[in-house]
Amino acid sequence: MTDSSAIRLINSSASKVPDQRWQIAVSNADLATQIAQETDLSPLMAQVLINRHLTTLEQVQAFLNPESQHLSSPLADFPALSLSLELLINAINTRQRIAICGDYDADGMTSTALLLRSLRSLGALVDYAIPSRMAEGYGINQRIIDEFYEEGVRLLITVDNGIAAYDAIAHARELGITVIITDHHDLPPQLPPAHAILNPKMIAETSPYRGVAGVGVAYLLAKALAQSMGSSSDLTDSLLELFTLGTIADLAPLTGVNRRWVKQGLQVLAKSRLAGVQALIQVSGLSHEKNLKPEAIGFRLGPRINAVGRIADPQVVIELLTTDDEGVALERAMQCEQINQQRQKLCEEIEQEAIALCESGKGANQPFNIQENWVFLVVHPDWHHGVIGIVASRLVERYGVPVFIGTYEDETRQHIRGSARSIPEFNVFEALEFCKDLLDKHGGHRAAGGFSFKAENLEALRSRLRTFAHQTLAPEYLKPLVIVDVEATLAQVDFSLHSQLEALHPCGMENPDPVFWSANVRIHEQKKIGKGHLKVTLSQEGLGQPAKKITAIAWRWGDFYPLPSRMDIAYRLRTNEWNGEVSLELELVGGRAATAASERTDFVHGDRCYACRLVAIDPGKELRIRNPEGKVLIVQQGQRIGHLTHPATEPMEVDVCQPPYFALIKAALDALGIDKAQNEKMTG
């Protein structure tokens, strides 16, 4: 492998820009122009919609206005919903004891709280249990079932788990317990013998409910139950709030019914009537926000909920989300805050230790070499099981390779338990299956998984994973991936564009925040802020117009300080409010060496003044000529058809071999000092 193609560590001291691979969506200028004209949107916004597979006016309108879509009845889409309602109504009316078995992640805890609130408001005798993350791991088990039975429980509901718990559910049936499974995980070869199973993986792929998370299934069940018992009005907003929290925190796709309901839920969350949500918003510093966005939940509320399930007792969150006592709510919210601070500290410590292990080779046979290994397996005895999955995700972001990270089960150091996170081209579940003879337990899906194995198999597992990686990956995949929507000039980045992008919200999985890129920007000022972040001021020279400066934030880019004076950037648009003033800023997600461009050259042709610039593109070069009225002629090397653009009008195709364009192009190339041979290449 040549030096130019070698994969370099992202934090190499010689690197001043992230060592990334960019995946830029294929532009469809004609369709973007058509959609822009039909919707009165900018062509940039139109291209973003096309990238979301919205290619007709009807699809665009339905996406931008999800309330206009017709929703089928859940009773029609979920065959087992009617039976589930019948079983629950009978249990409530006959005063049977009901129990909920949840999970210790945000989805499972919000699902548990949602059903507890719903069932208690309907007069049910209901309690709950969540398995111990450290001692028992995921899913309902025989211990929980036996304890429920001894307490007199005769109807059991699982939330966000149960679909793979065949033995546990069979045991419950043997004891005479009625079982309703609500789950959203992939279906096993053999379904458990529950009385009723509600799982979106069992319904038609065309159903709007197909993408709901565990909390979405619980929400559907709770709403249908309340409606059946004629008591839905007082529950609607509180259930919707919990659905929204769980859906965003679980990274469920924000498409279909999720998009519709989350959009509604964000409106009620900002003025929540739930004491626990109010308290959580207060301690997270979001009480000043008039409108909550998914990123506020994903980065502020969700982690405070998830942290409890990772390293503490999930009961804290259940009490937070089910209490109506403001004092109890604030106390539990403060506990969430403290636990999350502890979780952050653990993650930072483990991440730095993992990086040191990776790059020094301590604890492994040799220093980790991405070019040779293509997959990262690191184990340490003192790491916390509850947070290693978060660290694995950060290492994937840092190195751009699949990461398997583990720690020992107990002080004997005979068994290791771990988590895996991946890149798009590497299937974690298939990799674990490839190694299953070396593992005690494993599970997961394409992007993530969990596993346990005997410590004596560590080096054998490392070798086997390396073999699988070399069979399935290619060298070009081994860099962090940045997915980019469309190129934009910084002159196009304004409040008008930001306002249009607001219509895409709520953004999240399968509907990510748009990412733009701009070529050859100039870095004017840069400084480190916080823990390893950068704040920069940058600009991009326009042809014949002064450059405007804009501020950008680059999270976790401290390793790249100082950035070069010029670079290509990929970014999201954000607003920043300070002292009552709102400004537009960029959030940098990608950077690479600047696309080469000549300096601006002014020239006169036909008694008129023009400005021109030659820009290197992939492949070839592009000539840009600007006239005094702001029109820009863009011509790619060897192309007969060019584009005439202006901020106030749509781009227009022109034949550059015809007057007046041919003579204008030759004059521009002469002004740039392009020799005759290159001149002929540019003009075809």
ROROFI-341616 format. One line per 8 residues: number of its first residue (from 1); their letters; for each residue x, y, z of C-alpha. Coordinates in steps of 0.05 Angstrom, whole numbers, plus 32768, in hexadecimal, padded with zeros to 4 digits. Example, Ala and Ser with C-alpha at 12.3 -4.5 7.8 and 13.67 -1.06 7.14 Angstrom:
1	as	80F6:7FA6:809C | 8111:7FEB:808F
This chain:
1	mtdssair	8000:8000:8000 | 801C:8044:7FED | 8028:807C:801F | 7FF1:80A5:7FFE | 7FBD:806E:800A | 7FD4:805A:804F | 7FA1:8061:8086 | 7FB9:8092:80BB
9	linssask	7FA2:8097:8102 | 7F72:80D1:8108 | 7F98:80F1:8141 | 7FDC:80ED:8120 | 8008:8128:8133 | 8014:8136:80E9 | 7FCA:813C:80D9 | 7FAA:8181:80DC
17	vpdqrwqi	7F67:816D:80BE | 7F3C:8131:80CF | 7F50:80F3:80A7 | 7F0A:80E5:808D | 7EE5:80CA:8051 | 7EAD:80F4:8036 | 7E70:80D7:8016 | 7E4F:8110:7FEF
25	avsnadla	7E09:8102:7FD4 | 7E02:8102:7F89 | 7DE5:8144:7F74 | 7DA5:8146:7F4A | 7DA4:818F:7F34 | 7D68:8187:7F04 | 7D3B:8165:7F38 | 7D53:8195:7F6E
33	tqiaqetd	7D41:81D0:7F42 | 7CFC:81B2:7F34 | 7CED:81A5:7F7D | 7D07:81EA:7F90 | 7CD8:820B:7F5E | 7C9C:81E1:7F73 | 7CA6:81ED:7FBE | 7CC7:8232:7FBF
41	lsplmaqv	7D03:8214:7FE3 | 7D4C:8220:7FD4 | 7D6F:81EE:7FA6 | 7D9C:81DB:7FE1 | 7D60:81C8:800B | 7D42:81A3:7FCF | 7D82:817A:7FC8 | 7D80:8168:8011
49	linrhltt	7D38:814E:8008 | 7D4E:8125:7FCC | 7D85:8106:7FF6 | 7D4D:80F0:8026 | 7D2D:80CA:7FEB | 7CF6:80FE:7FE4 | 7CF3:8108:7F99 | 7CAA:811C:7F8B
57	leqvqafl	7C82:8158:7FA1 | 7C52:812A:7FC6 | 7C8A:8109:7FED | 7CA9:814C:7FFF | 7C67:8169:8017 | 7C57:812C:8041 | 7C9C:812E:8061 | 7C9B:8178:8070
65	npesqhls	7C54:8173:808B | 7C4F:812E:80AD | 7C0B:813F:80CB | 7BEE:813B:8085 | 7BFD:80F0:8080 | 7BC6:80BD:808B | 7BD5:808E:80C5 | 7BB8:8048:80C3
73	spladfpa	7B9A:802B:8102 | 7BCC:8008:812F | 7B97:7FD3:813A | 7B9A:7FC3:80F0 | 7BE6:7FC3:80ED | 7BF5:7F9C:812D | 7BCD:7F5B:812C | 7BDA:7F4D:8176
81	lslslell	7BC5:7F92:818F | 7B7B:7F7F:8197 | 7B8C:7F42:81C2 | 7BBD:7F6C:81EB | 7B87:7F9E:81FA | 7B56:7F68:820E | 7B88:7F48:823D | 7B9A:7F8B:825E
89	inaintrq	7B53:7FA3:8265 | 7B3F:7F61:8286 | 7B7A:7F65:82B6 | 7B69:7FAD:82C9 | 7B1F:7F9E:82D3 | 7B2C:7F5F:82FD | 7B64:7F81:8326 | 7B9A:7F50:8310
97	riaicgdy	7BE1:7F64:8321 | 7C06:7F7C:82E3 | 7C52:7F82:82DC | 7C7F:7FA4:82A9 | 7CC5:7F8B:8299 | 7CEE:7FC3:8279 | 7D35:7FD0:8265 | 7D6D:7FFC:8280
105	dadgmtst	7D77:8029:8243 | 7D50:8068:8234 | 7D1F:8045:8207 | 7D10:800F:823A | 7D0A:803F:8275 | 7CDD:8071:8251 | 7CB3:8036:8238 | 7CAC:801C:8280
113	alllrslr	7C99:8061:829A | 7C68:806C:8262 | 7C42:802B:826F | 7C45:8035:82BB | 7C25:807A:82B3 | 7BF1:8060:8283 | 7BDC:8022:82AA | 7BDB:8046:82EE
121	slgalvdy	7BAF:807D:82D1 | 7B7F:8046:82BA | 7B7B:8027:82FF | 7BA9:7FEC:82F4 | 7BD1:7FCA:832C | 7C15:7FCD:830B | 7C5E:7FC9:831E | 7C9F:7FC2:82F6
129	aipsrmae	7CE5:7FA4:82F6 | 7D23:7FB1:82CD | 7D5C:7F7E:82CA | 7DA0:7F90:82E6 | 7DCF:7FA7:82AF | 7E0C:7F90:82D4 | 7DF4:7F4E:82F2 | 7DC0:7F36:82C0
137	gyginqri	7DC6:7F5B:827F | 7D8F:7F6A:824D | 7D49:7F4E:824D | 7D17:7F2B:8279 | 7D30:7EEF:82A0 | 7D17:7EB7:82CC | 7D28:7EDB:830D | 7CFB:7F15:82FC
145	idefyeeg	7CC2:7EE7:82E7 | 7CC7:7EBE:8327 | 7CC6:7EFD:8352 | 7C8A:7F18:832C | 7C65:7ED6:8335 | 7C73:7ED5:8380 | 7C57:7F1C:8384 | 7C16:7F04:8363
153	vrllitvd	7C21:7F20:831E | 7BF5:7EFE:82EA | 7C00:7F2B:82AD | 7C46:7F3E:8295 | 7C57:7F72:8260 | 7C9E:7F79:8245 | 7CB4:7FBB:8227 | 7CF1:7FC3:81F9
161	ngiaayda	7D03:7F7A:8205 | 7CE6:7F34:8205 | 7CE6:7F21:81BC | 7D25:7EF6:81C5 | 7D15:7EDC:820B | 7CF6:7E99:81F8 | 7D0A:7E73:8237 | 7CF5:7EAA:8267
169	iaharelg	7CB1:7EB3:8245 | 7CA6:7E68:8243 | 7CB4:7E66:828E | 7C80:7E9D:829A | 7C4C:7E76:8273 | 7C5B:7E37:829D | 7C4B:7E60:82DB | 7C09:7E77:82BD
177	itviitdh	7C1D:7EBF:82B0 | 7BFE:7EE2:8274 | 7C35:7F02:824B | 7C32:7F3D:821A | 7C73:7F4D:81F7 | 7C7F:7F94:81DD | 7CC2:7F9A:81BA | 7CE2:7FB5:817B
185	hdlppqlp	7D21:7F8B:8174 | 7D2E:7F5A:813C | 7D06:7F1A:813C | 7D29:7ED9:8151 | 7D20:7E98:812A | 7CEF:7E80:8160 | 7CBE:7EB1:817F | 7CB1:7EAB:81CA
193	pahailnp	7C6E:7E8C:81DF | 7C4D:7ECD:81F7 | 7C02:7ED7:81F4 | 7C0C:7F15:81C9 | 7C49:7F35:81A7 | 7C4B:7F7D:8190 | 7C89:7F89:8165 | 7C8E:7FB7:8128
201	kmiaetsp	7CBD:7F84:8108 | 7C80:7F57:8102 | 7C55:7F88:80DA | 7C56:7F9F:8092 | 7C94:7FC6:807D | 7C67:7FFB:805E | 7C45:8009:80A1 | 7C54:804F:80BE
209	yrgvagvg	7C60:802C:8101 | 7C98:8000:80E7 | 7CD0:802B:8104 | 7CB7:8036:814B | 7CE5:8027:8185 | 7CD1:8001:81C4 | 7CB2:8041:81E0 | 7C8B:8048:81A0
217	vayllaka	7C6B:8003:81A9 | 7C5B:8014:81F2 | 7C3D:8056:81DB | 7C10:8034:81A8 | 7BF9:8002:81DC | 7BEC:8037:8211 | 7BC6:8065:81E1 | 7B9B:802C:81C7
225	laqsmgss	7B8C:8014:820E | 7B79:805A:8226 | 7B4B:8063:81EA | 7B2B:801F:81F5 | 7B1D:8031:823E | 7B05:8077:822C | 7B3C:809C:8253 | 7B6D:80BA:8222
233	sdltdsll	7B67:8105:822B | 7B91:810E:826A | 7BC8:80DF:8251 | 7BD6:80F8:820B | 7C0C:812C:8218 | 7C32:8106:824F | 7C35:80C6:8226 | 7C4C:80ED:81E9
241	elftlgti	7C84:810E:8211 | 7C9F:80CB:8228 | 7C99:80AF:81E2 | 7CC1:80E9:81C7 | 7CF8:80E3:81FC | 7D00:8099:81F0 | 7CFD:809B:81A5 | 7D33:80CF:819E
249	adlapltg	7D5F:80B3:81D4 | 7D5B:806D:81B4 | 7D70:808A:8170 | 7D32:806F:814F | 7D27:8086:8107 | 7D04:80C9:8104 | 7CDA:80B5:80C8 | 7C92:809D:80C1
257	vnrrwvkq	7C68:80A2:8100 | 7CA5:80B0:812B | 7CB1:80F1:8105 | 7C68:8105:810D | 7C62:80F6:8157 | 7CA7:8110:816A | 7C97:8151:8148 | 7C58:8156:8173
265	glqvlaks	7C7D:813E:81B1 | 7CB4:8173:81AC | 7C7E:81A9:81B0 | 7C61:818D:81F1 | 7CA4:817B:8210 | 7CBA:81C5:8211 | 7C7E:81D4:823E | 7C7B:8190:8260
273	rlagvqal	7C49:8182:8297 | 7C70:8146:82B0 | 7C95:8159:82F0 | 7CCF:812B:82DE | 7CD9:8147:8299 | 7CD5:818E:82B3 | 7D0B:817E:82E6 | 7D37:815B:82B3
281	iqvsglsh	7D31:8197:8284 | 7D44:81C5:82BE | 7D82:81A0:82D4 | 7D9A:8196:828C | 7D99:81E1:827F | 7D63:81DF:824B | 7D2E:8205:8271 | 7D3B:8244:8248
289	eknlkpea	7D2C:8220:8206 | 7CEA:8234:81E7 | 7CEB:81FA:81B6 | 7D0F:81B9:81C4 | 7D31:8196:8189 | 7D45:814E:8184 | 7D8E:815F:818F | 7D7B:817F:81D2
297	igfrlgpr	7D5C:813D:81E7 | 7D92:8112:81C6 | 7DCC:8138:81E6 | 7DAE:8155:8226 | 7D72:812E:8240 | 7D7F:80E9:8222 | 7DC5:80E1:823F | 7DAC:80F3:8285
305	inavgria	7D79:80BB:8280 | 7DA7:8089:825F | 7DDF:8095:8291 | 7DB4:807B:82C9 | 7DA6:803A:82A5 | 7DF0:8032:8294 | 7E10:803B:82D9 | 7DD9:8042:830D
313	dpqvviel	7D92:802B:8320 | 7D5D:8034:82E9 | 7D2A:803E:8321 | 7D43:8086:8325 | 7D2A:8094:82DF | 7CE9:806F:82E7 | 7CD8:8098:8325 | 7CEE:80D7:8301
321	lttddegv	7CBE:80CB:82C7 | 7C83:80B1:82F0 | 7C81:80DF:832C | 7C52:811C:8330 | 7C78:8137:836E | 7CA3:8172:8358 | 7CD3:8167:8393 | 7CDE:811E:8383
329	aleramqc	7CE5:812F:8339 | 7D1C:8162:8347 | 7D41:8133:8376 | 7D40:80FB:8341 | 7D55:812C:830A | 7D90:8142:8334 | 7DA3:80F9:833D | 7DA0:80F1:82F1
337	eqinqqrq	7DCD:812E:82E9 | 7E01:8114:831B | 7E00:80CE:82FC | 7E09:80EC:82B7 | 7E45:8115:82CE | 7E63:80D4:82E9 | 7E54:80B2:82A7 | 7E76:80EA:8280
345	klceeieq	7EB4:80E4:82AB | 7EB6:8099:82A2 | 7EAE:809F:8257 | 7EE6:80D3:8252 | 7F15:80A9:827C | 7F07:8068:8257 | 7F0C:808A:8213 | 7F51:80A6:8223
353	eaialces	7F68:8063:823F | 7F4E:803F:8201 | 7F72:8070:81D3 | 7FB2:8066:81FA | 7FAB:801A:81F6 | 7F9D:801F:81AC | 7FD8:804A:819C | 800B:802F:81CD
361	gkganqpf	7FFB:7FE6:81C6 | 7FFA:7FDB:8211 | 7FCC:7FA1:8221 | 7FD1:7F87:81DA | 8006:7F64:81B1 | 8019:7FA2:818B | 8004:7FEB:8180 | 7FC2:7FEE:815C
369	niqenwvf	7FCD:7FF7:8111 | 7F8E:8007:80EA | 7FB0:7FF7:80A8 | 7FBF:7FB0:80BF | 7F86:7F9F:80EF | 7F48:7FC3:80D3 | 7F22:7FB6:8114 | 7F2E:7FCB:815C
377	lvvhpdwh	7F26:7F9C:8198 | 7F3C:7FB9:81DB | 7F31:7F9F:8221 | 7F3F:7FBD:8265 | 7F30:7FA1:82AB | 7F18:7FE1:82CC | 7EE6:7FFC:829A | 7E9C:8002:82A9
385	hgvigiva	7E6E:7FD3:8282 | 7E38:8008:827E | 7E5F:803C:8256 | 7E8E:8015:8229 | 7E5A:8016:81F0 | 7E5D:8063:81F0 | 7EA9:8060:81EE | 7EA6:802E:81B4
393	srlveryg	7E7D:8060:818C | 7EB0:8097:819A | 7EE9:806B:8183 | 7EC4:805B:8143 | 7EBC:80A6:8137 | 7F06:80B0:8146 | 7F25:8077:811E | 7EF0:8065:80EB
401	vpvfigty	7EF6:801A:80F8 | 7EC8:7FE7:811B | 7ED5:7FE7:8166 | 7ECC:7FAE:8198 | 7ED8:7FC4:81E0 | 7ED3:7F9A:821F | 7EE1:7F93:8269 | 7EE4:7F5A:8299
409	edetrqhi	7EA4:7F3E:82B8 | 7EC1:7F38:82FE | 7F01:7F39:8327 | 7F15:7EF4:8310 | 7F21:7F10:82CA | 7F0B:7ECF:82AA | 7ED3:7EEB:8280 | 7ECE:7F2A:8256
417	rgsarsip	7E8E:7F4F:8242 | 7E8D:7F84:820C | 7E6A:7FB0:81DA | 7E76:7FBC:8190 | 7E68:7FF7:8162 | 7E75:7FF9:8118 | 7E7D:801D:80D6 | 7E48:8014:809F
425	efnvfeal	7E71:7FE1:8078 | 7E7D:7FB2:80B3 | 7E44:7F86:80CE | 7E4E:7F7C:8119 | 7E1D:7F43:8120 | 7E3C:7F1D:80E6 | 7E81:7F29:8105 | 7E6A:7F0D:8148
433	efckdlld	7E4B:7ED1:8125 | 7E8E:7EC6:8102 | 7EAE:7EC2:8147 | 7E76:7E9E:816C | 7EA0:7E61:817F | 7ECC:7E90:81A7 | 7E91:7EB3:81C9 | 7E64:7EA0:8203
441	khgghraa	7E2C:7ED0:81EF | 7E21:7F02:81B8 | 7DEB:7F2B:8196 | 7DDD:7F6A:8171 | 7DD3:7F84:812B | 7DFB:7FA4:80F2 | 7E12:7FE2:8117 | 7E1A:7FCB:815F
449	ggfsfkae	7E1C:7F8E:818C | 7E2E:7F6F:81CE | 7E58:7F32:81DE | 7E7B:7F0B:8216 | 7EB3:7ED8:8213 | 7EE8:7EB5:823C | 7F26:7EE0:8248 | 7F52:7EA9:822E
457	nlealrsr	7F33:7EB4:81E9 | 7F46:7EFD:81E4 | 7F7F:7EF8:81B2 | 7F5B:7EC3:818A | 7F1E:7EF2:8186 | 7F4B:7F2C:8171 | 7F68:7F02:8139 | 7F24:7EE8:8122
465	lrtfahqt	7F06:7F2E:8120 | 7F42:7F45:80F7 | 7F37:7F0D:80C6 | 7EED:7F1F:80BF | 7EFF:7F68:80B5 | 7F30:7F58:807D | 7EFC:7F2D:805B | 7EC6:7F62:805C
473	lapeylkp	7EE7:7FA6:805B | 7F14:7FCD:802B | 7F4B:8000:803E | 7F22:803B:8025 | 7EEC:802C:805A | 7F1C:8037:8094 | 7F11:8080:80A1 | 7ED8:80A4:80C6
481	lvivdvea	7E9E:80AF:8096 | 7E7E:80F4:808B | 7E3D:80F2:8064 | 7E33:8133:803E | 7DF3:814C:801D | 7E09:8183:7FED | 7E3D:81B9:7FE0 | 7E2B:8200:7FF4
489	tlaqvdfs	7E52:8241:7FF4 | 7E56:8266:8036 | 7E31:829F:8013 | 7DF5:8270:800E | 7DF7:8261:8058 | 7DC5:8292:8075 | 7D87:8296:80A1 | 7D5A:8289:8066
497	lhsqleal	7D7A:8245:805A | 7D7B:8236:80A4 | 7D31:8246:80A8 | 7D22:8216:806F | 7D4A:81DF:8091 | 7D1F:81E6:80CF | 7CE7:81C4:80A7 | 7D11:8184:80A6
505	hpcgmenp	7D0C:817E:80F2 | 7D08:8154:811A | 7D4A:8139:8100 | 7D69:80F9:8118 | 7D74:80B2:80FF | 7D63:80AA:80B5 | 7D55:80F4:80B2 | 7D97:8113:80C8
513	dpvfwsan	7DA7:815C:80CD | 7DBE:8173:8087 | 7E09:8177:807D | 7E25:81A9:804B | 7E6C:81B2:8032 | 7E92:81EE:801A | 7ED4:81EF:7FF5 | 7F14:8213:8004
521	vriheqkk	7EFD:823C:8040 | 7F2E:826A:8063 | 7F3A:8260:80AE | 7F43:82A6:80CD | 7F43:8297:8117 | 7F43:8257:8140 | 7F48:8246:8189 | 7F3D:820B:81B8
529	igkghlkv	7F00:820D:81E5 | 7EE5:81DE:821A | 7EFF:8197:821B | 7F20:818E:81D7 | 7EF2:81B7:81AB | 7F03:81ED:8178 | 7EE1:822F:8167 | 7EF5:824E:8125
537	tlsqeglg	7EE4:828A:80FA | 7EE4:827D:80AF | 7ED0:8299:806C | 7ECD:8286:8023 | 7EDF:82B7:7FED | 7EA7:82C2:7FBB | 7EB5:82D3:7F73 | 7EB1:831F:7F6F
545	qpakkita	7E92:8328:7FB4 | 7EAF:8332:7FFA | 7EB5:82F5:8026 | 7E89:82F2:8064 | 7EA4:82D4:80A5 | 7E7E:829F:80CC | 7E8C:827B:810E | 7E91:8230:8112
553	iawrwgdf	7E96:81FE:814B | 7EBD:81BC:8142 | 7EAD:818C:817A | 7EE7:815E:818F | 7F17:817B:815B | 7F4C:8190:818D | 7F7D:815E:8170 | 7F7D:8184:812E
561	yplpsrmd	7F91:81C7:814B | 7FA9:81F0:8128 | 7F80:81E4:80EA | 7F9F:81F8:80A7 | 7F90:823E:808D | 7F65:8220:8055 | 7F3B:81E1:8052 | 7EFA:81C3:8039
569	iayrlrtn	7EC6:81BD:806F | 7E87:8194:807B | 7E55:81B1:80AC | 7E0F:81B8:80C9 | 7DEC:81FA:80D2 | 7DDD:8211:8119 | 7DC5:8251:813B | 7DE6:826F:8178
577	ewngevsl	7DC2:829E:81A7 | 7DEC:82CD:81D2 | 7DD5:830B:81F7 | 7D93:830A:81D2 | 7DB4:8308:818D | 7DAE:82CB:8160 | 7DE7:82BB:8130 | 7DF2:8284:80FD
585	elelvggr	7E2D:8256:8108 | 7E48:8215:80EC | 7E53:81D3:8110 | 7E8F:81B3:80ED | 7E89:8167:80E2 | 7EBD:815F:80AC | 7EFD:817D:8092 | 7F2F:816D:805C
593	aataaser	7F67:818D:8034 | 7F4E:81C9:800D | 7F35:81C0:7FC7 | 7F6A:81E4:7F9E | 7F53:8226:7F7F | 7F76:825E:7F5B | 7F74:82A4:7F77 | 7F3E:82D1:7F5D
601	tdfvhgdr	7F52:82F5:7F1D | 7F2F:8333:7F02 | 7F2D:8340:7EB7 | 7F09:836A:7E84 | 7EE3:834D:7E49 | 7EB7:8376:7E19 | 7EBE:83B4:7E44 | 7EA2:838F:7E81
609	cyacrlva	7EC6:837A:7EC0 | 7EC6:8331:7ED6 | 7EE5:8307:7F0D | 7EFB:82BF:7F02 | 7F18:8285:7F29 | 7F2E:823E:7F16 | 7F1A:8208:7F49 | 7F34:81C1:7F4D
617	idpgkelr	7EFB:818E:7F52 | 7EF7:8143:7F4E | 7F04:8136:7F17 | 7F23:8170:7EEF | 7F1A:81BA:7EF9 | 7EE1:81EC:7EFA | 7EE3:8234:7EE1 | 7EB6:8268:7F02
625	irnpegkv	7EAB:82AD:7EE3 | 7E84:82E3:7F06 | 7E67:8322:7EE6 | 7E56:8364:7F09 | 7E0D:8350:7F11 | 7E20:8313:7F3A | 7E13:82DF:7F05 | 7E45:82A6:7F06
633	livqqgqr	7E57:827A:7ECB | 7E70:8235:7EE1 | 7E94:8209:7EAE | 7EB2:81C5:7EBC | 7EEF:81AF:7E96 | 7EDD:818C:7E54 | 7E92:8199:7E5C | 7E6B:81BB:7E24
641	ighlthpa	7E31:81CD:7E53 | 7E3D:81FF:7E8B | 7E10:821F:7EBF | 7DFE:8268:7EC7 | 7DEA:8277:7F0F | 7DD1:82B2:7F37 | 7DB8:82B4:7F80 | 7D74:82CE:7F6A
649	tepmevdv	7D67:829C:7F32 | 7D6D:8252:7F25 | 7DAC:8237:7F01 | 7DA6:8236:7EB5 | 7DCB:8208:7E86 | 7DF2:822A:7E4D | 7E1C:8211:7E12 | 7E61:822D:7E21
657	cqppyfal	7E78:8221:7DDA | 7E48:8255:7DC1 | 7E4D:82A1:7DC6 | 7E53:82C7:7DF2 | 7E6D:8292:7E22 | 7EA6:8275:7DF8 | 7ECB:82B7:7DF1 | 7EBF:82C9:7E3A
665	ikaaldal	7EDD:8287:7E51 | 7F1B:8290:7E25 | 7F24:82D6:7E41 | 7F1F:82BB:7E89 | 7F52:8284:7E7B | 7F81:82B6:7E5C | 7F7A:82E2:7E9A | 7F8B:82A6:7EC6
673	gidkaqne	7FC9:8298:7E9D | 7FB1:8254:7E84 | 7FDD:823C:7E4B | 7FC0:822B:7E07 | 7FBD:81DF:7E12 | 7F97:81E6:7E54 | 7F6C:821C:7E35 | 7F55:81EC:7E00
681	kmtg	7F45:81B7:7E35 | 7F19:81E7:7E5B | 7EF5:8200:7E1E | 7EEB:81BB:7E01
